[in-house]
Amino acid sequence: MSALTPGIAGREGLSRSALYRAAQEGRFERIARGIYLPSDAAATDWEWVEASTRRPEATICLTSALAYYDLTDVIPDALNVAIPRGVRIPATDSAITWHSFDRSTFDIGREEISIPGSELTIGLYSPERSIVDAFRLRGELGYELARDTLKEWLRRGGKPAHLMEIATRVPRAKTPVLRALELLS
């Protein structure tokens, strides 16, 4: 079963008060404000469920995506999630950091993956897009993160031409990625 919100529960014939009673009785577990999972649901990452439920276009990005691909040893203190610029950033209680990415480049390197233990999906940027974004936002994330993930990606057989193809489509990324590739080659 997927996550339930009071709105979804209403469409499925379960009133808000019935949903709240079921949660008090232990049939549903509140994972975030207004989001419930069945108490017998498989273990899952609640931040992923909350991000996907709050914003269907939510996409795991930056350090969280790099950690997902095991390209960095950095453990993010919050789930990094991108949404298109101009979309309202939802209020969350969980450890989620929302980032607004340009609508014209939002879908570059984006794919949908299933959230383990649920019927939901969430967006995830490819390793190449995540590396490009790390260079683009190196002032915020630190140059070392971008450089070290690029080294690891190259060590695993990453193709620089594919990385440059993405870097040329994302503003402020081509030059720093090209310089790093030249230094590491």
N, C-alpha and C positions, 0 to 999 in steps of 0.2 A: 504494500500500500504506500502511496505517496504521502507527503506531508499534508496536514489539514490546517486550514485557516478557517475562521468563522465564516467567511464568504464562500469558500469551497464546500464546507460542511452544509451550508444552507442550500446550495445547488444539489447536494446529494441527499436532501431530505432530512438532515439533522439540524435542529435549531441550535442557535448559539447557547442557550441555556442547557440543552441536552449535551452539547459538546463539553461545556464547563463541568457539568455533573459527571460525565464520563471520565473527565480528567481527575476530578476529586475522588472518584471511585477507583482510580488506578488503571482504567482501561486505556487511557491516553497519557502520554508524558509530554509536558510542556518543555520544548527545547529552546524556545525564545518567545518574546512577547508576540502573542497571537499565532504561534506556530506549534502544532502538536503532531506527534507521531504515535502510532499504536504502541502500547507498552511491550508487546511481544515482537516488535520490529527488530530486524537484525541490527547489529552495531554498525554505526555509520559516523561520519564526520559531521557533527552538527553545524559547524560554520559553513560547510559546503551546502548543506540542506537549506540553511537560513538564507545564504546569498542567492541561491537558485530560486527560492520561493519568493523572496522580496523583489528580485529583478530577473526575469527570464533571460535577459541578454547578459547576465553576469558572466565574467570571464576571468579565470585565474591567471594572474600575470606576475611579472617582475620576480622577486625573490621566491615567492610561493611556487611559481611555475618552474623556476630553475631548480628548486629543491625537489619538486615532483619528478623531474627528469634526472635527479641525482647528479646535477652538474655543479653543485656547490655544497660546502659543508655548513654554510650559514643556515641556522634554524630561524625562520621568520617568527617574530613575536606576535604577528597577526596575519591572517589570511589576506593577501593582496588581491583585490578584485577590481577589474576594470569595467566601467560602464560607459556608454556613449556620452560625450559632452552634451550638456543641455538637459539631460535626464535628471530628475530629482534624486539626490543621494538619500537612500533610506536610513532611518534611525535604526540602529541595532544595539543590542546589549552584548553581543559576542565580540570576540577579538577579530574584527574585520576592518581592514583599511580600504576605503573606496577610492578609486582613482578615476578621473574623467579623461578619456582618450578621445581624440578627434574622430568625429563620425566618418570622415572620408577614409581613414586608415584603420578603423576599428576592426574590420573583418579580415585584415591581412594576417595570415598565419593562424587564424582561429578555427578550432574544431570543437565539436561537442563530444563529451565523454559521459558515460554513466557514472552516477555517484554510487560507489559500492554500498550495498545494503539497502538501497532504495530504488524506486522506479523513476527517480528524477535524473535529469542531465544537467550539466553545467559546462560552460565554455572553458577552453584551455588554449592558451597560446602555445605555438610550436616552440621547440628549443631555439630555433633561429630567430623567431620574432622576440622571444624573451631576452636573448643576448643583445639584439639590436636595441630593445627598450632599455636594457641595463646601460648601454653606452649612451643612449639618448638622455637618460636621466642620471648620468654618472655623478652630477653635482649633488643629487639627493641621496643616491644609493652608495656612492663611493666608487672611484675608478677601479679599485682593487677587485671588487666583485665582478665587474664587467670583464676585466682582463683575465682573472682566474677562471671564470666560466668559459670564456673563449678558448683558453689553453686546454681545458678539459674536453671541450667539444671537439677541438681539432685533434686531440690525442685519440679520441674515439672514432675518428674518420670523418668528421664533418666536412662538408664541401664548401670552401670559401665562396665559390661562384653563387651558390644558392643563398648564402648569407648576404652577399653584396646585392643580389636581386631584391631582397627584402629591404635592405638598408637604403637603397635608392628610392624606394617608395614611401619611406617614413621620414618626415622632416627632421633635420638636425641630427641625422644618424650616419649618413654616408661617410663623411670625413673622419670622424673618430674611429669608426669600424675599419675603414681602409688603412688608417695609420697603425692601428693595433695589429692588423693582419700583416702589414709590411714589417713591423718590429718582430713579430713572432715567426716570420718565415725565414 
